[in-house]
Structure formats: C-alpha cells, structure tokens
Amino acid sequence: MKLYVYGDNVDTDVIIPARYLNAPDAKSLASHCMEDIDANFASTVEAGDIIVAGSNFGCGSSREHAPLAIKSCGVKCVIAKSFARIFYRNAINIGFPIMECPEAVDGIAPGDKVSVDFTTGVITDETSGKTWQAEPFPEFVNGIIENGGLLKALKARGVAK
C-alpha cells in the first residue's frame, strides 16, 4: 500500500484532464488519472493505495469522471481535509469511499502505512500508531459503497431494474 499526498484545491481537471473525457471506458480514464499533477501516478498506483489531500479536493466541474478515474486505478479511498460537495456526491454515487478528516491529513506523513475502517470511520497510521476518528457513513451510504454505486444498490433492493 502506497500513499499519494497532494495539497489543497486538487480540481477535477487535474484528476482527469478534459482532453480525456471522451475515453471509451473507465480503464482508459484511469490511465490518465492525475497526470497533470503527478506524471507517474497512473503507472505506479496499485490496488489498495490511498490518496491523502488537503482542503477542497475535487473542486471544479461536476463531472463524474474524476472519482471514476481514481476508483478505476484501484485506489482504496481518498482521505482529505474537505471535499468539493459535487465530488463528494459523485464519489458516493459510483460507490467510491472518501473520508473527511483534517487531523489525519495533518498527521499522516508520506511513506506511512495507513489503514481505514469504513464502518467505524477509524483511520490508523500503522507507522506511527496514531488513530483518528472520521465521521463514518450512515448505513444506507455504506450500502451504496458496498454495492458498487447508487444504481447497483437500488437494483439490489429491487427498486430499479
């Protein structure tokens, strides 16, 4: 598990540059994820890696492509001081877990090993032994994430076809 640490105001155009919005699938989006802020991200990210970022992560346009590109890279979650509201909503809608916890962001150092318990909201820096409490998602939001997105969760409940 690797950490990718970014600052404040990482916008959706940096997460997935607009020139790739017509990519044919999520895997193609993932291959260009973060390339304008971190040219090596897409080639080094592995399943289970975590992004740690400052305030207002995902600001900018309302495109769902941004959280989809990150999720499609295999990133386990994003921990940030705060998220742009539309990014937050889009992440939940596609079943991608994100956690707001300014104290964790301030306490986690590049190279640390971090684990996350989405049910309790506990973030653990296994390198330093420190823990932080993020607000856990309500049960219905956990259901959306566990089912892989809002539409899949509605289908699982028999509400949508």
DSSP file with accessible surface (Angstrom, degrees, kcal/mol):
  #  RESIDUE AA STRUCTURE BP1 BP2  ACC     N-H-->O    O-->H-N    N-H-->O    O-->H-N    TCO  KAPPA ALPHA  PHI   PSI    X-CA   Y-CA   Z-CA
    1    1 A M              0   0   87      0, 0.0     2,-0.3     0, 0.0    48,-0.1   0.000 360.0 360.0 360.0 126.7    0.0    0.0    0.0
    2    2 A K        -     0   0   69     44,-0.2    48,-2.4   111,-0.1     2,-0.4  -0.861 360.0-136.0-113.1 154.3    1.3    3.4   -1.0
    3    3 A L  E     -a   50   0A  24     -2,-0.3     2,-0.5    46,-0.2    48,-0.2  -0.886   7.7-160.9-104.8 140.8    0.2    6.9   -0.1
    4    4 A Y  E     -a   51   0A  19     46,-2.2    48,-3.0    -2,-0.4     2,-0.5  -0.992  15.2-160.4-117.3 120.0   -0.1    9.6   -2.7
    5    5 A V  E     +a   52   0A  68     -2,-0.5     2,-0.3    46,-0.2    48,-0.2  -0.911  15.2 169.6-112.1 125.8   -0.1   13.0   -0.9
    6    6 A Y  E     -a   53   0A  27     46,-2.6    48,-0.5    -2,-0.5     4,-0.1  -0.876  24.0-123.9-129.4 163.8   -1.4   16.2   -2.5
    7    7 A G        -     0   0   46     -2,-0.3    47,-1.4    46,-0.2     3,-0.4   0.225  48.1 -46.5 -88.9-152.0   -2.2   19.7   -1.3
    8    8 A D  S    S+     0   0   93      1,-0.2    -1,-0.2    45,-0.2    48,-0.2  -0.380 108.8  21.2 -80.8 158.0   -5.3   21.9   -1.4
    9    9 A N        +     0   0   94     46,-2.9     2,-0.9     1,-0.2    -1,-0.2   0.819  63.4 175.2  57.6  42.5   -7.7   22.5   -4.3
   10   10 A V        -     0   0    5     -3,-0.4    48,-3.1    45,-0.3    49,-0.7  -0.696  24.2-153.8 -75.8 109.0   -6.9   19.5   -6.4
   11   11 A D  B >>  -d   59   0B  49     -2,-0.9     4,-2.1    47,-0.2     3,-1.4  -0.415  25.6-107.9 -92.6 167.6   -9.6   20.1   -9.1
   12   12 A T  H 3> S+     0   0    1     47,-2.7     4,-2.5     1,-0.3    48,-0.1   0.780 116.9  61.3 -64.2 -26.5  -11.3   17.7  -11.4
   13   13 A D  H 34 S+     0   0   69     46,-0.3    -1,-0.3     1,-0.2     5,-0.2   0.745 108.8  43.6 -72.1 -21.7   -9.4   18.9  -14.4
   14   14 A V  H <4 S+     0   0   32     -3,-1.4    22,-0.7     2,-0.1    23,-0.4   0.831 111.4  53.3 -85.8 -37.3   -6.2   17.8  -12.7
   15   15 A I  H  < S+     0   0    0     -4,-2.1    19,-2.9     1,-0.3    20,-0.3   0.945 136.1   1.4 -63.5 -48.5   -7.7   14.5  -11.6
   16   16 A I  S  < S-     0   0    0     -4,-2.5    -1,-0.3    17,-0.2    17,-0.1  -0.870  87.4-129.8-140.8 103.9   -8.8   13.7  -15.1
   17   17 A P    >   -     0   0    2      0, 0.0     3,-2.4     0, 0.0     4,-0.2  -0.227  20.0-119.7 -55.6 142.5   -7.8   16.3  -17.8
   18   18 A A  G >  S+     0   0   53      1,-0.3     3,-1.9     2,-0.2     4,-0.3   0.788 107.7  72.3 -56.1 -28.2  -10.6   17.4  -20.0
   19   19 A R  G 3  S+     0   0  144      1,-0.3    -1,-0.3     2,-0.1     3,-0.2   0.656 100.3  47.0 -65.5 -11.7   -8.8   16.2  -23.1
   20   20 A Y  G X  S+     0   0   56     -3,-2.4     3,-2.0     1,-0.1    -1,-0.3   0.326  76.5 105.3-109.8   8.4   -9.5   12.6  -22.0
   21   21 A L  T <  S+     0   0   38     -3,-1.9    -1,-0.1     1,-0.3    -2,-0.1   0.711  76.3  59.0 -65.8 -18.5  -13.2   12.9  -21.2
   22   22 A N  T 3  S+     0   0  162     -4,-0.3    -1,-0.3    -3,-0.2    -2,-0.1   0.218  74.7 141.6 -93.3  16.0  -14.2   11.0  -24.3
   23   23 A A    <   -     0   0   30     -3,-2.0     6,-0.1     1,-0.1    -3,-0.0  -0.262  58.3-126.1 -56.4 144.4  -12.2    8.0  -23.3
   24   24 A P  S    S+     0   0  115      0, 0.0     2,-0.3     0, 0.0    -1,-0.1   0.697  79.3   1.1 -72.5 -19.1  -14.1    4.8  -24.2
   25   25 A D  S  > S-     0   0   83      1,-0.1     4,-1.8     0, 0.0     3,-0.3  -0.968  78.7 -92.0-159.3 173.4  -14.1    3.2  -20.8
   26   26 A A  H  > S+     0   0   34     -2,-0.3     4,-2.7     1,-0.2     5,-0.2   0.848 119.3  58.2 -63.9 -35.1  -13.1    3.6  -17.1
   27   27 A K  H  > S+     0   0  172      1,-0.2     4,-1.5     2,-0.2    -1,-0.2   0.900 105.9  49.5 -63.1 -39.8   -9.8    1.8  -17.7
   28   28 A S  H  4 S+     0   0   36     -3,-0.3     4,-0.4     2,-0.2    -1,-0.2   0.901 110.3  50.6 -65.9 -40.4   -8.8    4.4  -20.3
   29   29 A L  H >< S+     0   0    8     -4,-1.8     3,-1.9     1,-0.2     4,-0.4   0.941 107.5  54.5 -58.8 -46.5   -9.7    7.2  -17.9
   30   30 A A  H >< S+     0   0   10     -4,-2.7     3,-1.3     1,-0.3    -1,-0.2   0.846  96.8  64.9 -58.7 -33.4   -7.6    5.5  -15.2
   31   31 A S  T 3< S+     0   0   63     -4,-1.5    -1,-0.3     1,-0.3    -2,-0.2   0.658 110.7  37.2 -68.4 -12.0   -4.6    5.5  -17.5
   32   32 A H  T X  S+     0   0   49     -3,-1.9     3,-1.6    -4,-0.4     4,-0.3   0.309  84.3 138.0-117.9   6.5   -4.6    9.3  -17.5
   33   33 A C  T <  S-     0   0    0     -3,-1.3     9,-0.5    -4,-0.4   -17,-0.2  -0.298  81.0 -10.1 -60.4 130.0   -5.6    9.9  -13.8
   34   34 A M  T >> S+     0   0    0    -19,-2.9     4,-3.1   -20,-0.3     3,-1.8   0.488  88.5 137.4  65.2   9.7   -3.7   12.7  -12.1
   35   35 A E  T <4  +     0   0   48     -3,-1.6    -2,-0.1   -20,-0.3    -1,-0.1   0.780  66.1  55.2 -64.4 -24.5   -1.2   13.0  -14.9
   36   36 A D  T 34 S+     0   0   86    -22,-0.7    -1,-0.3    -4,-0.3     3,-0.1   0.646 121.7  28.5 -82.9 -10.9   -1.2   16.8  -14.9
   37   37 A I  T <4 S+     0   0   75     -3,-1.8     2,-0.2   -23,-0.4    -2,-0.2   0.600 138.5  20.4-113.2 -25.3   -0.2   16.9  -11.2
   38   38 A D    ><  -     0   0   38     -4,-3.1     3,-1.9     1,-0.1     4,-0.4  -0.719  63.0-168.8-149.8  91.1    1.7   13.7  -10.9
   39   39 A A  T 3  S+     0   0   81      1,-0.3     4,-0.2    -2,-0.2     3,-0.1   0.741  89.1  48.4 -58.3 -24.4    3.0   12.3  -14.2
   40   40 A N  T 3> S+     0   0  103      1,-0.1     4,-1.3     2,-0.1     3,-0.3   0.526  84.2  94.8 -94.0  -5.9    3.9    8.9  -12.6
   41   41 A F  H X> S+     0   0    0     -3,-1.9     4,-2.8     1,-0.2     3,-1.2   0.935  84.3  45.5 -54.1 -58.1    0.6    8.3  -10.8
   42   42 A A  H 34 S+     0   0   34     -9,-0.5    -1,-0.2    -4,-0.4    -2,-0.1   0.807 116.1  47.2 -61.5 -27.9   -1.1    6.1  -13.3
   43   43 A S  H 34 S+     0   0   97     -3,-0.3    -1,-0.3    -4,-0.2    -2,-0.2   0.632 121.7  34.0 -89.4 -12.5    1.9    4.0  -13.9
   44   44 A T  H << S+     0   0   58     -4,-1.3    -2,-0.2    -3,-1.2    -3,-0.2   0.632  88.1 106.1-114.9 -20.0    2.7    3.4  -10.2
   45   45 A V     <  -     0   0   19     -4,-2.8     2,-0.3    -5,-0.3    30,-0.0  -0.326  48.2-171.4 -65.5 142.5   -0.6    3.3   -8.5
   46   46 A E    >   -     0   0  121    -44,-0.1     3,-2.2    28,-0.1   -44,-0.2  -0.929  36.2 -75.7-131.2 160.4   -1.8   -0.2   -7.3
   47   47 A A  T 3  S+     0   0   87     -2,-0.3    28,-0.2     1,-0.3    27,-0.1  -0.265 118.6  26.3 -55.3 132.2   -4.9   -1.6   -5.9
   48   48 A G  T 3  S+     0   0   27     26,-2.8    -1,-0.3     1,-0.3    27,-0.2   0.312  86.3 136.0  95.5  -7.8   -5.3   -0.6   -2.3
   49   49 A D    <   -     0   0    1     -3,-2.2    27,-3.4    25,-0.2    28,-0.7  -0.313  43.5-140.4 -69.1 159.7   -3.3    2.6   -2.5
   50   50 A I  E     -ab   3  77A   1    -48,-2.4   -46,-2.2    25,-0.2     2,-0.5  -0.960   4.0-144.1-127.5 140.7   -4.6    5.7   -0.7
   51   51 A I  E     -ab   4  78A   0     26,-2.0    28,-3.0    -2,-0.4     2,-0.4  -0.883  13.6-167.8-101.2 132.9   -4.7    9.3   -1.7
   52   52 A V  E     +ab   5  79A   2    -48,-3.0   -46,-2.6    -2,-0.5     2,-0.3  -0.985  19.1 165.8-118.2 131.0   -4.3   11.9    1.1
   53   53 A A  E     -ab   6  80A   0     26,-2.4    28,-1.1    -2,-0.4   -46,-0.2  -0.938  31.2-115.2-145.1 166.5   -5.1   15.5    0.3
   54   54 A G    >   -     0   0    5    -47,-1.4    28,-1.1   -48,-0.5    27,-0.9   0.382  62.4 -34.4 -79.2-145.2   -5.8   18.9    1.7
   55   55 A S  T 3  S+     0   0   43     26,-0.2   -46,-2.9     1,-0.2   -45,-0.3  -0.404 115.3  17.6 -82.3 152.5   -8.9   21.0    1.5
   56   56 A N  T >  S-     0   0   56      1,-0.2     3,-1.3   -48,-0.2    27,-0.3   0.792  74.2-175.7  63.8  36.1  -11.4   21.2   -1.3
   57   57 A F  B <   +e   83   0C   1     25,-2.3    27,-2.5    -3,-0.5    -1,-0.2  -0.404  68.3  22.0 -63.9 133.4  -10.4   18.0   -3.1
   58   58 A G  T 3  S+     0   0    0    -48,-3.1    -1,-0.2    25,-0.2   -47,-0.2   0.686  84.8 156.2  83.9  20.0  -12.3   17.5   -6.3
   59   59 A C  B <   +d   11   0B  22     -3,-1.3   -47,-2.7   -49,-0.7     2,-0.4  -0.181  37.3  51.8 -69.0 170.4  -13.3   21.2   -6.8
   60   60 A G  S    S+     0   0   57    -49,-0.2    26,-0.1   -48,-0.1    27,-0.1  -0.804  96.2  16.9 106.1-143.0  -14.1   22.4  -10.3
   61   61 A S        -     0   0   42     -2,-0.4   -49,-0.2     1,-0.1    26,-0.0  -0.139  69.9-119.6 -69.4 164.8  -16.5   20.9  -12.8
   62   62 A S        +     0   0   80      4,-0.0    -1,-0.1     3,-0.0    -2,-0.0   0.242  58.6 144.4 -91.2  17.2  -19.2   18.5  -11.8
   63   63 A R    >   -     0   0   47      1,-0.2     3,-0.9     2,-0.1    27,-0.1  -0.280  47.1-148.6 -66.9 136.7  -18.0   15.6  -13.9
   64   64 A E  T 3> S+     0   0   87      1,-0.2     4,-1.7     2,-0.1     5,-0.2   0.617  86.8  85.1 -73.6 -12.7  -18.4   12.1  -12.5
   65   65 A H  H 3> S+     0   0   65      1,-0.2     4,-2.7     2,-0.2    -1,-0.2   0.819  78.9  64.4 -58.6 -33.7  -15.3   11.1  -14.5
   66   66 A A  H <> S+     0   0    0     -3,-0.9     4,-1.9     2,-0.2    -1,-0.2   0.976 108.0  34.9 -64.3 -56.9  -13.0   12.3  -11.7
   67   67 A P  H  > S+     0   0    0      0, 0.0     4,-2.9     0, 0.0     5,-0.2   0.887 117.5  56.6 -66.4 -29.9  -13.9    9.9   -8.9
   68   68 A L  H  X S+     0   0   53     -4,-1.7     4,-2.7     2,-0.2    -2,-0.2   0.918 105.6  50.2 -65.1 -39.9  -14.4    7.2  -11.5
   69   69 A A  H  X S+     0   0    0     -4,-2.7     4,-0.9     2,-0.2    -1,-0.2   0.930 113.4  45.9 -63.5 -43.3  -10.9    7.6  -12.8
   70   70 A I  H ><>S+     0   0    0     -4,-1.9     5,-1.4     1,-0.2     3,-0.8   0.945 114.6  46.9 -65.4 -47.4   -9.5    7.4   -9.3
   71   71 A K  H ><5S+     0   0   65     -4,-2.9     3,-1.9     1,-0.2    -2,-0.2   0.911 108.7  55.9 -60.1 -41.8  -11.6    4.3   -8.4
   72   72 A S  H 3<5S+     0   0   45     -4,-2.7    -1,-0.2     1,-0.3    -2,-0.2   0.702  98.0  62.7 -68.6 -18.3  -10.7    2.7  -11.7
   73   73 A C  T <<5S-     0   0   20     -4,-0.9    -1,-0.3    -3,-0.8    -2,-0.2   0.596 120.5-108.3 -76.6 -13.7   -7.0    3.0  -10.8
   74   74 A G  T < 5 +     0   0   25     -3,-1.9   -26,-2.8    -4,-0.4   -25,-0.2   0.484  60.9 161.7  97.8   3.2   -7.6    0.7   -7.8
   75   75 A V      < -     0   0    7     -5,-1.4    -1,-0.3   -28,-0.2   -25,-0.2  -0.361  33.7-147.7 -59.7 133.0   -7.3    3.5   -5.2
   76   76 A K        -     0   0   84    -27,-3.4     2,-0.3     1,-0.3   -26,-0.2   0.891  64.6 -37.8 -71.6 -42.8   -8.9    2.3   -1.9
   77   77 A C  E     -b   50   0A   0    -28,-0.7   -26,-2.0    19,-0.1     2,-0.5  -0.977  49.7-114.4-169.3 168.8  -10.1    5.7   -0.8
   78   78 A V  E     -bc  51  98A   0     19,-1.0    21,-2.7    -2,-0.3     2,-0.5  -0.983  21.3-164.1-115.8 129.9   -9.3    9.4   -0.6
   79   79 A I  E     +bc  52  99A   0    -28,-3.0   -26,-2.4    -2,-0.5     2,-0.3  -0.973  24.7 161.3-110.3 122.2   -8.7   11.0    2.8
   80   80 A A  E     -bc  53 100A   0     19,-2.4    21,-2.3    -2,-0.5   -26,-0.2  -0.934  53.4-118.1-138.8 163.2   -8.9   14.7    2.6
   81   81 A K  S    S-     0   0   60    -28,-1.1     2,-0.3   -27,-0.9   -26,-0.2   0.887  99.4 -18.3 -66.4 -38.6   -9.4   17.8    4.9
   82   82 A S        -     0   0   39    -28,-1.1   -25,-2.3    19,-0.1     2,-0.4  -0.974  63.7-138.2-162.3 160.2  -12.6   18.5    2.9
   83   83 A F  B     -e   57   0C   6     -2,-0.3   -25,-0.2   -27,-0.3     2,-0.1  -0.938  30.9-104.0-121.8 147.5  -14.2   17.7   -0.5
   84   84 A A     >  -     0   0   13    -27,-2.5     4,-2.6    -2,-0.4     5,-0.2  -0.482  40.2-121.8 -62.1 138.0  -16.0   19.8   -3.0
   85   85 A R  H  > S+     0   0  143      1,-0.2     4,-2.5     2,-0.2     5,-0.2   0.876 108.9  49.4 -57.5 -42.9  -19.6   18.9   -2.5
   86   86 A I  H  > S+     0   0   73      1,-0.2     4,-2.7     2,-0.2    -1,-0.2   0.901 111.7  49.3 -68.9 -35.8  -20.3   17.7   -6.0
   87   87 A F  H  > S+     0   0    3    -29,-0.2     4,-2.8     2,-0.2    -2,-0.2   0.934 110.4  52.1 -64.0 -44.1  -17.2   15.5   -6.0
   88   88 A Y  H  X S+     0   0   66     -4,-2.6     4,-2.1     1,-0.2    -2,-0.2   0.948 112.8  44.3 -55.8 -49.0  -18.3   14.0   -2.6
   89   89 A R  H  X S+     0   0  156     -4,-2.5     4,-2.6     1,-0.2    -1,-0.2   0.915 113.3  49.9 -65.4 -43.2  -21.7   13.2   -4.1
   90   90 A N  H  X S+     0   0   16     -4,-2.7     4,-1.6     2,-0.2    -1,-0.2   0.891 108.4  53.8 -63.1 -39.4  -20.3   11.8   -7.3
   91   91 A A  H  <>S+     0   0    0     -4,-2.8     5,-3.2     2,-0.2     4,-0.4   0.945 111.5  44.5 -61.3 -46.6  -17.9    9.6   -5.3
   92   92 A I  H ><5S+     0   0   11     -4,-2.1     3,-1.7     1,-0.2    -2,-0.2   0.934 109.3  57.0 -62.4 -44.6  -20.8    8.1   -3.3
   93   93 A N  H 3<5S+     0   0   39     -4,-2.6    57,-2.7     1,-0.3    58,-0.5   0.799 111.4  42.1 -60.2 -29.4  -22.9    7.7   -6.4
   94   94 A I  T 3<5S-     0   0   18     -4,-1.6    -1,-0.3    -3,-0.3    -2,-0.2   0.386 120.0-108.0 -97.5   2.7  -20.3    5.5   -8.0
   95   95 A G  T < 5 +     0   0    6     -3,-1.7    -3,-0.2    -4,-0.4    -2,-0.1   0.830  69.3 143.8  80.0  33.4  -19.5    3.6   -4.8
   96   96 A F      < -     0   0    3     -5,-3.2    -1,-0.2    -6,-0.2     2,-0.2  -0.917  45.5-132.0-109.5 118.9  -16.1    5.1   -4.1
   97   97 A P        +     0   0   14      0, 0.0   -19,-1.0     0, 0.0     2,-0.3  -0.478  28.7 173.6 -76.2 134.3  -15.3    5.7   -0.4
   98   98 A I  E     -c   78   0A   1     -2,-0.2     2,-0.4   -21,-0.2   -19,-0.2  -0.955  12.8-156.6-132.9 151.6  -13.9    9.0    0.7
   99   99 A M  E     -c   79   0A   8    -21,-2.7   -19,-2.4    -2,-0.3     2,-0.6  -0.995   8.5-147.8-136.1 130.9  -13.3   10.3    4.2
  100  100 A E  E     +c   80   0A  68     -2,-0.4    35,-0.6    35,-0.2   -19,-0.2  -0.867  38.4 140.6 -94.8 122.4  -13.0   13.8    5.6
  101  101 A C     >  -     0   0    2    -21,-2.3     4,-2.1    -2,-0.6     3,-0.4  -0.554  25.3-175.9-162.5  88.3  -10.6   14.1    8.5
  102  102 A P  H  > S+     0   0   51      0, 0.0     4,-2.4     0, 0.0     5,-0.2   0.867  87.3  56.0 -56.3 -37.5   -8.3   17.2    8.7
  103  103 A E  H  > S+     0   0  113      1,-0.2     4,-1.6     2,-0.2     5,-0.1   0.893 107.4  48.3 -64.6 -39.8   -6.5   15.8   11.7
  104  104 A A  H  > S+     0   0    0     -3,-0.4     4,-2.3     2,-0.2    -1,-0.2   0.926 110.1  51.6 -65.7 -43.9   -5.5   12.6    9.9
  105  105 A V  H  < S+     0   0   21     -4,-2.1    -2,-0.2     1,-0.2    -1,-0.2   0.919 112.2  46.8 -59.8 -42.0   -4.3   14.6    6.9
  106  106 A D  H  < S+     0   0  111     -4,-2.4    -1,-0.2     1,-0.2    -2,-0.2   0.801 117.6  43.5 -69.3 -27.1   -2.1   16.7    9.1
  107  107 A G  H  < S+     0   0   24     -4,-1.6     2,-0.4    -5,-0.2    -2,-0.2   0.700  92.5  88.8 -94.4 -20.0   -0.8   13.7   11.0
  108  108 A I     <  -     0   0   13     -4,-2.3     6,-0.0    -5,-0.1     3,-0.0  -0.638  61.7-157.7 -84.0 132.7   -0.1   11.3    8.1
  109  109 A A    >   -     0   0   42     -2,-0.4     3,-2.4     1,-0.1    -2,-0.1  -0.819  31.5 -90.5-107.8 148.4    3.4   11.5    6.6
  110  110 A P  T 3  S+     0   0  101      0, 0.0     3,-0.1     0, 0.0    -1,-0.1  -0.290 115.9  28.6 -52.7 135.6    4.4   10.4    3.1
  111  111 A G  T 3  S+     0   0   74      1,-0.3     2,-0.0  -108,-0.1  -107,-0.0   0.234  90.1 129.9  94.5 -14.5    5.6    6.8    3.3
  112  112 A D    <   -     0   0   25     -3,-2.4     2,-0.5     1,-0.1    -1,-0.3  -0.342  60.3-122.8 -68.8 155.1    3.4    5.9    6.2
  113  113 A K        -     0   0  115     -3,-0.1    13,-2.2  -111,-0.1    14,-1.0  -0.897  34.8-171.9 -98.8 127.7    1.3    2.8    6.1
  114  114 A V  E     -F  125   0D   6     -2,-0.5     2,-0.3    11,-0.2    11,-0.2  -0.942  12.1-169.1-126.2 139.9   -2.4    3.7    6.6
  115  115 A S  E     -F  124   0D  31      9,-2.7     9,-2.9    -2,-0.4     2,-0.4  -0.929   8.0-155.4-125.0 155.5   -5.5    1.5    7.1
  116  116 A V  E     -F  123   0D  15     -2,-0.3     2,-0.7     7,-0.2     7,-0.2  -0.992  11.0-158.5-133.7 134.4   -9.1    2.6    7.1
  117  117 A D  E  >> -F  122   0D  72      5,-2.5     4,-2.3    -2,-0.4     5,-0.6  -0.933   9.7-171.2-110.1 104.7  -12.2    1.1    8.7
  118  118 A F  T  45S+     0   0   48     -2,-0.7    19,-0.7     1,-0.2    -1,-0.1   0.803  81.2  57.2 -69.3 -28.4  -15.1    2.5    6.8
  119  119 A T  T  45S+     0   0   96      1,-0.2    -1,-0.2    17,-0.1    23,-0.1   0.921 121.6  24.7 -69.3 -42.3  -17.7    1.1    9.2
  120  120 A T  T  45S-     0   0   59      2,-0.1    -2,-0.2    16,-0.1    -1,-0.2   0.649 100.2-125.9 -95.8 -19.5  -16.3    2.9   12.2
  121  121 A G  T  <5 +     0   0    0     -4,-2.3    13,-3.0     1,-0.3     2,-0.4   0.571  56.7 149.9  83.1  10.6  -14.6    5.8   10.5
  122  122 A V  E   < -FG 117 133D  39     -5,-0.6    -5,-2.5    11,-0.2     2,-0.5  -0.648  29.7-164.5 -84.4 128.2  -11.3    5.0   12.2
  123  123 A I  E     -FG 116 132D   0      9,-2.7     9,-2.4    -2,-0.4     2,-0.5  -0.951   8.8-164.0-109.2 126.9   -8.1    5.9   10.3
  124  124 A T  E     -FG 115 131D  37     -9,-2.9    -9,-2.7    -2,-0.5     2,-1.0  -0.959  17.8-152.8-120.1 126.0   -5.0    4.3   11.6
  125  125 A D  E  >  -F  114   0D   0      5,-3.0     4,-2.6    -2,-0.5     5,-0.4  -0.856  14.1-170.0 -90.1 101.3   -1.4    5.3   10.8
  126  126 A E  T  4 S+     0   0   95    -13,-2.2   -12,-0.2    -2,-1.0    -1,-0.2   0.700  80.6  58.2 -70.6 -17.0    0.2    1.9   11.3
  127  127 A T  T  4 S+     0   0   86    -14,-1.0    -1,-0.2     1,-0.1   -13,-0.1   0.932 121.4  22.7 -75.7 -46.5    3.7    3.5   11.0
  128  128 A S  T  4 S-     0   0   58    -15,-0.2    -2,-0.2     2,-0.1    -1,-0.1   0.629  99.8-125.8 -95.2 -17.6    3.2    6.0   13.9
  129  129 A G     <  +     0   0   56     -4,-2.6    -3,-0.2     1,-0.3     2,-0.1   0.433  62.5 139.1  84.6   0.0    0.5    4.1   15.8
  130  130 A K        -     0   0  118     -5,-0.4    -5,-3.0   -23,-0.1     2,-0.3  -0.465  34.1-162.2 -78.6 149.4   -1.8    7.2   15.7
  131  131 A T  E     -G  124   0D  88     -7,-0.2     2,-0.3    -2,-0.1    -7,-0.2  -0.950   4.6-166.4-129.1 153.3   -5.5    6.9   15.1
  132  132 A W  E     -G  123   0D  38     -9,-2.4    -9,-2.7    -2,-0.3     2,-0.7  -0.974  18.7-129.2-136.3 152.2   -8.1    9.5   14.1
  133  133 A Q  E     -G  122   0D 117     -2,-0.3     2,-0.2   -11,-0.2   -11,-0.2  -0.890  24.2-177.2-107.6 110.7  -11.9    9.4   14.0
  134  134 A A        -     0   0    3    -13,-3.0   -33,-0.1    -2,-0.7   -35,-0.0  -0.645  43.8 -90.6 -92.8 162.3  -13.6   10.4   10.8
  135  135 A E        -     0   0  167    -35,-0.6   -35,-0.2    -2,-0.2   -14,-0.2  -0.617  46.5-133.9 -73.7 117.5  -17.4   10.6   10.6
  136  136 A P        -     0   0   41      0, 0.0   -17,-0.1     0, 0.0   -18,-0.1  -0.394  24.4-102.4 -70.4 154.7  -18.5    7.1    9.4
  137  137 A F        -     0   0   21    -19,-0.7   -38,-0.0     1,-0.1   -16,-0.0  -0.461  39.5-102.6 -71.0 149.0  -21.0    6.9    6.7
  138  138 A P    >>  -     0   0   68      0, 0.0     4,-2.4     0, 0.0     3,-0.5  -0.263  40.2-100.6 -62.6 161.5  -24.6    6.1    7.6
  139  139 A E  H 3> S+     0   0  174      1,-0.2     4,-2.1     2,-0.2     5,-0.1   0.874 121.9  54.0 -56.0 -40.3  -25.7    2.6    6.9
  140  140 A F  H 3> S+     0   0  144      1,-0.2     4,-1.5     2,-0.2    -1,-0.2   0.883 109.2  48.3 -67.8 -33.3  -27.5    3.4    3.7
  141  141 A V  H <> S+     0   0   14     -3,-0.5     4,-2.5     2,-0.2    -1,-0.2   0.920 108.9  53.3 -71.4 -40.6  -24.4    5.1    2.3
  142  142 A N  H  X S+     0   0   18     -4,-2.4     4,-3.1     1,-0.2     5,-0.2   0.893 106.3  54.9 -57.4 -37.8  -22.3    2.1    3.2
  143  143 A G  H  X S+     0   0   21     -4,-2.1     4,-1.8    -5,-0.2    -1,-0.2   0.895 106.6  50.0 -62.3 -39.2  -24.8    0.1    1.3
  144  144 A I  H  <>S+     0   0   16     -4,-1.5     5,-2.7     2,-0.2     4,-0.5   0.944 114.5  44.2 -63.6 -46.4  -24.3    2.2   -1.8
  145  145 A I  H ><5S+     0   0   27     -4,-2.5     3,-1.3     1,-0.2    -2,-0.2   0.937 112.9  50.6 -65.3 -46.1  -20.5    1.8   -1.5
  146  146 A E  H 3<5S+     0   0  146     -4,-3.1    -1,-0.2     1,-0.3    -2,-0.2   0.828 110.5  50.3 -63.1 -31.0  -20.6   -1.9   -0.8
  147  147 A N  T 3<5S-     0   0   71     -4,-1.8    -1,-0.3    -5,-0.2    -2,-0.2   0.511 119.7-108.8 -85.3  -5.7  -22.9   -2.5   -3.8
  148  148 A G  T < 5S-     0   0   21     -3,-1.3     2,-0.2    -4,-0.5    -3,-0.2   0.649  80.1 -15.5  90.0  14.8  -20.6   -0.5   -6.1
  149  149 A G  S  ><S-     0   0    4     -5,-2.7     4,-2.2    -6,-0.2   -55,-0.3  -0.668  80.7 -75.5 139.9 167.5  -22.7    2.5   -6.6
  150  150 A L  H  > S+     0   0   60    -57,-2.7     4,-2.6     2,-0.2     5,-0.2   0.930 123.3  48.2 -62.2 -48.9  -26.2    4.0   -6.3
  151  151 A L  H  > S+     0   0  100    -58,-0.5     4,-2.5     1,-0.2    -1,-0.2   0.935 113.4  47.7 -61.6 -42.5  -27.8    2.3   -9.3
  152  152 A K  H  > S+     0   0  130      1,-0.2     4,-2.3     2,-0.2    -1,-0.2   0.877 111.2  51.7 -66.6 -35.4  -26.4   -1.1   -8.2
  153  153 A A  H  X S+     0   0    7     -4,-2.2     4,-1.5     2,-0.2    -1,-0.2   0.908 110.4  48.3 -67.2 -40.0  -27.6   -0.5   -4.6
  154  154 A L  H  <>S+     0   0   49     -4,-2.6     5,-2.6     1,-0.2     6,-1.0   0.898 111.4  50.2 -66.8 -38.8  -31.1    0.3   -5.9
  155  155 A K  H ><5S+     0   0  102     -4,-2.5     3,-1.3     4,-0.2    -2,-0.2   0.909 107.7  53.7 -64.3 -40.5  -31.1   -2.8   -8.1
  156  156 A A  H 3<5S+     0   0   68     -4,-2.3    -1,-0.2     1,-0.3    -2,-0.2   0.832 109.8  48.1 -63.5 -30.2  -30.0   -4.9   -5.1
  157  157 A R  T 3<5S-     0   0  185     -4,-1.5    -1,-0.3    -5,-0.1    -2,-0.2   0.472 116.6-116.0 -87.6  -3.4  -33.0   -3.5   -3.2
  158  158 A G  T < 5S+     0   0   66     -3,-1.3    -3,-0.2    -4,-0.4    -2,-0.1   0.635  86.1 115.1  79.8  15.1  -35.4   -4.2   -6.1
  159  159 A V  S   <S+     0   0   94     -5,-2.6     2,-0.3    -6,-0.2    -4,-0.2   0.770  75.8  31.1 -88.8 -26.5  -36.1   -0.5   -6.5
  160  160 A A              0   0   31     -6,-1.0    -2,-0.2    -9,-0.2    -1,-0.1  -0.884 360.0 360.0-130.5 159.5  -34.5   -0.2  -10.0
  161  161 A K              0   0  225     -2,-0.3    -6,-0.1    -3,-0.0    -7,-0.0  -0.726 360.0 360.0-104.7 360.0  -34.1   -2.5  -13.0
